[in-house]
Amino acid sequence: MKRICLMVLILSVLATACKKNEAGNTPVVPVTPGNPGLPAGAKDGVVYLNGGTSALVTLYAPGKKTVSLIGEFNNWSASAAPMKNTPDGNIWWVQIDNLNPSTEYAYQFLVDDNLKVADPYSEKILDPDNDSYIDAQTYPSLKAYPAGKTTGIVSVMQGNPPLYTWKNAGFNRPAKNNLVIYELLVRDFTAEHNYASTLQKLDYLVSLGVNAIELMPVNEFEGNLSWGYNPSFYFAPDKYYGTKAALQNFIDECHGRGIAVILDIVLNHSFGQSPMVQLYFDKAAGKPSANSPWFNADATHPYNVGYDFNHERAETKTFVKNVVKFWMQQYRIDGFRFDLSKGFTQKKSTDDASFSAYDASRIAIWKEYNNYIKSIDNNNFYVILEHFADASEEKVLADEGMLLWNNLNYNMNEATMGWLGNSDFSWAFFAKHGFSQPENLLNFIESHDEERTMFKNISYGNASGNYNVKDLSTALKREEMAAAFLFAVPGPKMIWQFEELGYEVSIDVNGRTGNKPIRWEYLQQADRKALYSAYAKFISLKKRNSVFNSSNTQYNLAGAVKYIKLTEGSNTVVVVGNFDVVSQTANIDFGSSGNWYEVGGQVLNLNSSTYFKVLAPGEYHIYSKTALSN
């Protein structure tokens, strides 16, 4: 009798579905008795079937009572596409049919009849508050938000979207030791703030000599005017910078010019627009609820912003792996710079000392992620960490092949300003960190997080007599001297956009993360163009002469006269400079007498191995026992 009743129920449901189809509505997979498992081929987000005319849609949402798929394919009906729950109660799914594969459909999930969220795996979203400020030049034919049909951010699906045709296959990534990265914020690089306008400046970057561009976060973040460290959707490129195809083309064109592309990505935290945050959120407490599969209710460390991911949870690890795999395969990127990587910990800390201390669990998390990335692409793919943890922990990660950010801003800026007490920047050398080789220490003078060195030179520079660091020309020449030392240190380097032109607008203008003036007119100013040319020269020297990767180094960077000495075989290079604001005498053992070739200067003949010379303030030289290629 039970079997007969069951068959009657099944036939009744099938008949109802057929009637809906005859009425012109989109049918769904009939709801069968029991708790069906997940269909084969399903994955997080959307899988297209039958040439894009059907879509299998899933949502990971344990513990929810009901979930419905609502959208333009069913007139936003809460009852048209109820989703089925897998036996473990974790995943909700439904198949929708009769789609036009060329049409973009907006959709959301209706959860427990009271929460509308977009798909965490969306590759495109529509924002009712911010999309209207995106111009057609940046994003042509942007789909209109379904006003009056729903509220909140919606996802977009399309069964057969246009596919980008890649042109530059087989790109050979630069060796880590020769890596010169240009950190770039699309918003503040050109007035048009898009990938196409940035491409128009590619000749400028090629002439500078950089061989990698690090894009500050480009996945969807809250608002339009952002640095991108407030992420909400991890699979969708932010439309304020352009289309998916425009980003793919940007990466493709960079590869065609010998430039790797590295994505800055934020997986320490997420912000309130994230569906994953919204699905499990305690509104009364204003934080993720205790049953969130991904987020801590309270951050584990003192530097968190937004909502803190729990990287010891299997759900978070799965999500992170899906994110990195997607960008590696869909966009053919060459590396990641992981923001606030030190935050990937469940070890509670309340101050910087405890936060930075050796953390075995954090190391295990990073080893797992790094090994996963290697399993996808082990061809010199760059994994760069903004870690700033104890040197013993960083050494373990460096030994695994990861690159560690090394901030020289404070000490090198003290040197350029002419204040010598704290001007020792010998922390630039890998051996001081206990690393086995220089290629894992990524040095920089400036990044998006630091005050511009030129701003401090002009505002706070030292002076003596007629020599004044606050003078623009003087300050720029001191920046040139600092760059000569930076690129003499073995290992990869990074420069922050317009550093090479002496950009002096404070980080706090228009608010720390606010828009900054774009000063391409700097190129027309002789002193600034000279700094650009000097950077290009130092970068070329580094890339063309292996002595700059030598681990045989001597240096003294503590006093007024600083020097770096590099030896490789029969060749030795010495960089020497006076960072004081008064003349000082250099007394340095070069190691041998005879002719020394000065880069950009005359041949120096030493009667002995000692270099003894009075250097004017700001005067520097690069000498080589064997003439260098430039």
Disulfide bonds with the S-S distance in Angstrom:
none
